[in-house]
Amino acid sequence: MDIPELFLKKNEDKRLRLGHLWIFSNEVDIKRSPLNRFAPGDLAQVAAHDGKPLGTAYVNPNALICARLLSRKPNLKCGPNFFKDRIGTALAKREKVFDKPYYRLAFGESDGLPGLVIDRFGDVLSAQITTAGIEQRKEAVLAALVELLNPAAIVLKNDNSQRQLEGLPMESVVAYGELPDPLVIEENGAKFRIDILSGQKTGWFYDHRMSRAELARIANGQRILDLFSYTGAWSIPAARAGALEVICVDASEAALQLARENAALNGVEDRMRFAHSDVFDFLKQARQERRLYDMIVLDPPALIKRKKDYPQGYEAYRRLNHLALQVLAKNGLLISASCSFHLSREDLHEILRSSGRHIDRHLTFIAQGGQGPDHPIDPAIPETQYLKTFFCSVSSAL
C-alpha cells in the first residue's frame, strides 16, 4: 500500500533538489497535506508542488524540521534491511580508513541516516537517536547492528537535548548485551577508559582525532595546558609523545577522574596534573599569577547551540581566546577549536586575528584541522561540517 503524500509549497523543493534532506514545517502545503494527519515518525512520500515525487521521508508534525528525507525513492520500505544496507555501506567506508574498530560508524545525514549517530568502541556500540522517525524504528536499527557486527553490547545514549525538540524522553540504557567494565578504547596510540552511560554525547569524541595526533607530533619537551580537557584525549597522547608537563582543566570532577585513570593506564601520570576548575576562572588566576604555557589547547563544548545564542556565544569564544593568549609563553602555540556549527571558520579566524592584535601579538596559522573521515561532510548539507581548528603560532609583535 502506498504511503501518504506530503506536498511542498511552490518553489520549496529547491533545497531537496540540491541534495539536502530537511523539510521545514513552513515549506509544507498544509492545505493539500495537513501535517496533523501524520503521527510522529510516520513515513510520507514527498512531492513537489507540481506533484513530482521527491522521495520518502519520515515526519514529525510537532517539530520545526517536520520531515527528513530517507531516500530519493518513493514508497521506501524502512525496515531492518534498509538499516542493514545503510549501516553496512557506512561500515565499509570506515574499514577502508581505520585498521582498528574505534570510530564513528554512522554520522547522521552524511551516511543517509538522519537522526542517528553510532560510535564503535571495539565490540561495544553507542547509538544516539535524536528524531521520532528513528525512535519508531530503533528495533530495526538494533537488529541491523546485531546482524552486521555481533556486538557484545549496544547502548542507546539518548540523553541529547535534541530529543526534547522531537517530544522524546531522555534516557541512557543498555539495549542489547552486557556492557563490559572497564571499557577501554584506543586512539592515536593511547588507551582510554570511557564511561558511555554517564559521559557526554556517545561517551567519546572521535572528531578531533587528526588534530590530536598533530599536537602529539610537536609536543616533545613542551609544557601544555589542556582546557576543557574532559578525559584526556588531547593531553595523554601529548604526554606519551614527550611533553614535559600537561595540566588538564575541566569543570567536571568525574571527567578528571577518568583522565587520571587514563594517565595511569598509559604510564604518564608523573607528567600530568589535574585542575578541577571553571576554565574562565583558571585563566584569570593564571594571568594574575603570571603563569605561562608553551602550548594551550582550547577545545570548549559547543557554546552556540542555537542561532539565537550566537551573540552571547561569540563573546564567550572571544573571551576564552583572549584569555588563553595572555597566558601563552613567547613563541608559544595556541590550538583553538570550535564545534559550534553556528560559529563559522571565518568567525573563529576573526576572533583569533582580533585577539592577537588586541594584546599586540603576531599570530599566524601554521596548520588547520577539522573532523576526521569518520565524520564525513555532505557538500549539500552545511550542517554536517561543524568542526574547525587553528594551530596558531604566537610571537611578539613585529
N, C-alpha and C positions, 0 to 999 in steps of 0.2 A: 504494500500500500504506500502511495506517495505521501511524503511528509508535507505539512502545510507550508505555504509560501510566506515570505517576508519581503514586502516590496519597499524599495527605496524611493525617496522623492527624486524628482527630476534633477539630473546632474550631480547626484550624491554618490554615484558609483565610481567616481574618478580615482579615489584613493585605493579602492579594491582592485581596479584595473591596473594600477601601477604596482601592485604587489602587496599592499598592506592587508591585514587580516581583521581589523577592527571596524565595527559599525556603532556609531553613537546614536542614542535614542532620538535626537532631533533630526536624524537623517532618514528616519523610517516614515513611510507614508502610512500613518496610523488609521486613515480612513479606509484604505484597502486592506490593511493587515494590522488590526488593533493589537498592540503589544499585550494587552491583558488576556488575550486568547491563549498565550503561552505561559506555561509554568516554568519556574527557574530550572534551567538545564535542558529544556526541550530542544529537539532539533528542528531546523527550518531550512527550506530551500530558498536561498536569497535570490531575488530577481531585481533587475534594474527597472526604472520607471516604465520602459517600453516592453517589459515582460521577459527580456532575455535573461536566461539563468546565469548566475554568477558563482554558484557553488552551494555547499552545505555548511551551515553554521549551527552552533548551539546558542541559545537565547537566555538572557536573564532580564525580564521586563522591568525589574526594580533597580537595575544598575545603569550608570551613565554610559559605560561601554556595554550596550544592551545585547550585542551579538559578536561572536568571534568565529571567523571562517576556519573550518577544519580541512576543507578540500574544495578545489575548483570543480569537482564533480557533483552533479545533482543527486539527490536521494542516496547519500552515502550511508552505509551501514556501519555504525560506530560501536563495534564490539571488541572482544579480545583480539581478533585478527587485525583490526585496524591498529590497535596499540602495539601489537607484536611487530607489525611491519614498520611503524614509525620509530619505535624504540630500537628495533633491530638495525635500521638504517643509521640512527644516531650512534649506536654501539660500534658499527663497522667504521665509521669516521674516526671515533676516538681510538680504536685499536690500531689505526694506521699511524697515529701520532705518539701514543703512550705505550711504553713497554710494561707498565705495571698498572693494576686496576684501581688507580686512585685519580679520579677526575669527575667533572660534571658530566653525567651521562646524557641528560636531556636538558635543553635550555629553552623551554617555552616555545615562543613563536618561531625562533630560528630553526627549530627542529620539527616544525609543523605540529607542535603540541601546546597551543596557547593555554595558559593556566596550570601548566605542570613543569616543575623543576625536579630533577633527580640527581643526587650526588652518589657516587660509588666509592665506598670505603672498603676496598677488598671484597669480602663476601657479605658485606652489610650495605644496604641501600637506604638512603634517606630521601623521601619524596615530600615535596611541598605542593599542595593543591590550593589554588587561590581563586577558583571560579566554580560556580554551581554546575556548569557543564561537565567539568571533570569530576567534581564531587559525586555527581549522579552516576558516574561510570568508574568509580575507584576500584570496584571489584574486578572490572575488566583490565584495569591498569595492573593490579596486583597479579592477576592470572598471567598476563603477558610477561611480567618481570620474573615470575617463578619459572615459567617455561623457558625463557631465554637464558637466565643466569643461575637458576637454582641457588638463590642466596641463603645464607644462614638466618638472616633477619631482614625485614623491611620495616622501617619506621615511617609513619605518617607524621611529619613535623608541621602540623597545621596550626601554628600559633601566630601566623603572619597577620598584620593588621589589614592587609588587602582583603582577607576573607570577610571582614566586617562590612566592607562595601558591597559584598555579594550576599549578605544576610546569612553567613555561615558561622557555625560555632568555632571557637578557638580551642585546639587540643593538640597534644602530642602523645601518640600511642604507638606501641609495637604492634603492627597489624599482621605480621607473619613471623614465625620462627621465634628464636630467643636471642636477645642482644648480648654479645659477649662483654665481659667486664674483666680487664680493661679492653677498650677498643683502640688499637694503635694503627695509625696510617703512616705513609711515607711521602715526603715531598722535598725536593732539592737535596737529597742525600741525608735528610734528617728524619727522625721518627717523632711522631706526635701522638700523645694520648688525647682523645677528643671525647666530649660529652654531648651526644646528639640530643637527648631529651631535654636537657637544661640549657644547652648552648644557644647561641644566636643563629638565626636563619636555619640552615640544614645541619648546623653543627661545625661547619668549617667554611673557609673562604678560599676556594681554589683560584679565583680570578687573577690574583696578583702573582701567580707562580713565577712568571718570567722576570718580573721586576725584582722579586725577592732573590732570584738567582743572580741578577746583575749586581745587587747590593753585596751579596756574599763574595762575588768575584773581586770586589775592590775593598773589602772590609779589613784585610790584614793590617794589624798594627794600629787600628783606629779606636777611638772612644766614641761609642754610638749611643744616642738617645732615641728610644723607640716609643713614640707617643701613640696612645690608643693601641697598646701592644697586643691586647686580647691574650691569646695563649702562646704567643711566641713565634708565629710563622715567619716574621721578618728577622727577629733577633737571634733565634737559635742557629739557623744556617750561617749568619754572620759570625757568631761566636765560634762555630765549628771551623770557619774559614780563617780564624786567627785574630779576630777583633780583641783588643786589649781588655775592653770592658764594655758591657752593654747594660744600660739602665732601661727597664721596662716600666712604663707608666700606664696605669689603667684605673678607672673608677670602680671596676668590678673585682672584688677580692676573690670570688670564685674563679674568674678567668686567670688572675695572677697565680692562684694556687696550682692550676693546671700548667701554667707557664713554668712554675718552679719544678713541678714533676717532670715536665718535658726537658728542662735544662739538665736535670739529673739523668734522665733517660739517655741523653746524648753526651753525657760526660763533660758538660761545660758549665756546671753550676758555680765553679770557682771564679768565673769571669762575668757572672751575671748578677745584677741587683734588681730589686723589685720595689716599686713605689706605688702604694695604694693611694691615689690622689685624683682629684679633678685636674684635667690637663691644663686648663687656663690658670688655675692656682699654682700648679707646679712650675709653669713657665714664668709666671710673675715672680715667684720666690727665687727661681734660678737667676733671673735677671737682677734682682736686688742683691743677691749674694755673689754676683759676677762669675757664676759658673758657666763654662764654655764647653762645647762638644764638637768633635771633629766632623761627625755626621749626625744628622737628625732625620728620622723617618716620621713623617706627618701623614698618617693614613686614618682619618676620622671616619666614623659611620656616616651614613647619608644625613647631611644637615639640612637638605631641602627635599622633603618627601613629596610635597605638592607644589604646584606652580605658585599658589598664593603665599607660600612660605619663602619665596625667592629673596625678597629684600632682607629679611632677618637672617636667612641662611647665608647669603652672600657676605653680610657683615661678619658673621661668625667665621667663615673661611678667611676673610681678610685679617681679622684679629689674630687668628691662630698662626697664619703665615708670618705676620708682622712680629709676633712674639717669638716665634721659632728663630727667625733671622737674627734677633737680638741676642740670642744665646749660642750662636754658631761661631766657632773659632775662626780665626783668619785663615783664608784659603780652605774653608770648610765646604761640605756638601749637604744640601737640603734635598731630600726626596719628598716631594709634595704630591699628594694624591687626592682624588675625589671620586666617590662612587655615586654621586648625585647626578641623575640624568639631567635635571634642570639647571645644573651648573655646567656650562659648556667648556670645552677645552680652551676656547678663546677667553672665557671668563677667568679661568684659573691662570692662564697666561698673563692676563692683565693684572690680576691680584699680585702675582709674583713680580711683575715689572714695577708696579707702583710701590709695593712694599720695599723692594730693593732701593728704589730711588729715594723713598722717604727717609731711610736711615743712612743714605749716602754709601750704598754698597754697589759694587759692579757684579751683576748677576748674569750668568749665561747658562743656557741649556746644553748640557753635554750628552743627554740621552732622553728619550721619551718612551713611555710604556703604555700598555693598555691591557685589555683582557686577553687571556690565553685562548688557544684553539678549541678548548672545550666550552668556551663561551662565544660561539660563532656569531658574527654580525650579519643580519639580513639587510642588504642595502636599501630595501624598500620599507624597512621598519626602523626609523631612527631610534626608537626606544630600546632596541637591542644593543646599542652602542652607548654605554654609560660610564665606563671606567677610563680615567685619564691620569697619567703620572708624568711628572717632570723631575729629572735629575738636574739640580741647579748647582753649579759651581759658583761660589760667592767669595769675592775678594774685596780689598779696599777699593774705594772709588778711584777711577783713572785720573 
